[in-house]
Amino acid sequence: MQPIFITGIGTDVGKTVAAAIVAEALQAYYWKPIQAGFDKGTDALTVKDYCSDAVTIVPEVYKLAMPASPHIAARAENTTIDIEKIVAAYQTHISNLPPKPFVIEGAGGLLVPINEHAFVLDIIKALQARVILVSRNYLGSINHSLLTAAVCKQHQIEVAGWLFNDQYLNYEDEIVQWTSIPKIGSIATASVVDATFVQAQAKQLATSLQTHL
């Protein structure tokens, strides 16, 4: 079963909430192989709080203290992030765990460095994953969305579709048109994001996700 990789057009665009919604909708495994910064808790713990028991949390491969680009956070701990180690961990998981979808959350966007020569997109390639692109509506997000889509095309990364987050102006359909990448759905704007919200959004997006995946 091909893994699903959640990446965004940048940092703080709602990847973790999106990943929780996708994992809940598919009753999947959730895995963030690289966690950089955990003073306020890890993304895995956040997803666990948001999701029902149908979602299984898989532990990180790298859990780095510094809230920084992964290559810098790793350097601060005198270590180097190794894609082969991440792939080996994934292969072990799918060999030993009962079969169900695997939802993987990346760090930042596609060109976030993970070491001196590789980027998040190289993890996607190594895992042969399908990507869901998360775009948050803000001034400048059209440019960031189109650049992200262009990088996917350049590197022949398979994209399942867009998940849009937040509301600013109504240009989601234009991004879909300009990138030729379908829209899976939009995550509603909420003043409080909690388990009730995430699980309700998962129910609303479940059919669309299954159609596009």
Buried (B, 14 or more C-beta within 10 A) or exposed (E): EEBBBBBBBBEEBBBBBBBBBBBBBBBBBBBBBBBBBBEEEBBBEBBBEBBEEBBBBBEBBBBBEBEBBBBEBBBEEEEEBBBEEBBEBBEEBBEEEEEBBBBBBBBBBBEBBBBEEBBBBBBBBBBEBBBBBBBBBBEEBBEBBBBBBEBBEEEEBEBBBBBBBBBEEEBBEEBBEEBEBEBBBBBEEBEEBEBEBBBBBBEBBBEBBEEBB
